[in-house]
Amino acid sequence: MIRVSSLEKVYETAERDAVRALAGIDFQVEEGEFYVLLGPSGCGKSTTLRCIAGFEEPTGGMIQIGDQVVFSDADGINVPPAKRDFGIVFQSYAIWPHMDVFHNVSFPLVHGQGSRPPRREVRERVMRALELTQLQDLADRPAPFLSGGQQQRVALARALVREPSVLLLDEPLSNLDAKLREEMRMQIRDITKRLNITSIYVTHDQLEALTMADRVSVMSLGEIMQEDSPLEIYKHPAGQFVAQFIGVANLIEGRIESVDDGHMGRVATSVGGFACTLSPGLRHGDNVSLMIRPEDAVVGPEETQGPHNVVRGEVKSVVFVGEMLDCTLALSGLDMRIKVHPSTTLTVGDALAVHVPPERCHAIAGTA
């Protein structure tokens, strides 16, 4: 378990005013949970990870790893990194080129703080870590002869060899090609779940967050904008920043003209009225942005679509991207992205009507 309470970090600089990197964030990661901090560069996600590891000293707040409080400004506690129970994988793998795979992985056991385990135990623990990462046949390979994916797995094995209760990962896949990233995403999640390791994973990659996380915290400017399951964040973003950062979203300005049972309502827009779900706290008369994901627009015969939630426009562009057609539909005064099956026949200039089911429209506070 990891608990972070009111965590603040302010950087003082001579050249400019103080920079507040973390603005008093709170979250808790349960035992065995895979938790992802997601956000753009400069949002504070890596700073959060470095504070948990002890590489940065927070300005205020509290950090607890398991039963140990490792930082508390109120109590004057700041436990050194070597005495915090975690393994870490950095963006740069920090593989020592003069060592082979075995000695890279054994380094924390042989040279880490505390007594060195017996040689036999070192070998057993290293080989166990290499088997977990499918590197057991490469134990004697010199580091310069490793591929990018193999180096990444060496760094992961080195983080696991001490059998920590917590694993911290700071954008560990950013240097890999797309196919290898996909493979390693699944490998990392599978290993952490099999070992029941509590994990915090930092990334700016939405796909990594959505496919790997049990829960995601979307960060911006040192604050957590929304924390929830990947599916809930994607379907029901709490605000415009989350809606636009996670996936692709059409945002149409409108006004709530009726509220049904608290979570459903009707929104009037420049392209027509929409029955939709409502973010918590929205009321009749509020100005909102109606969020429609491109894949939620249904193309079909207009007579089968019913009188509600239908928009009509002209096809402005059609791009084939393999598993779908990515199209832009020109409406009155705005463009709308839609995704349709590649077998659909669409050409630029076609008149098109699309239907969006009410449960796939979501009204969020504010205007785009």
Order of alpha helices (4+ residues) and beta strands (2+ residues): beta-beta-beta-alpha-beta-beta-beta-beta-alpha-alpha-alpha-beta-alpha-beta-alpha-beta-beta-alpha-alpha-beta-beta-beta-beta-beta-beta-beta-beta-beta-beta
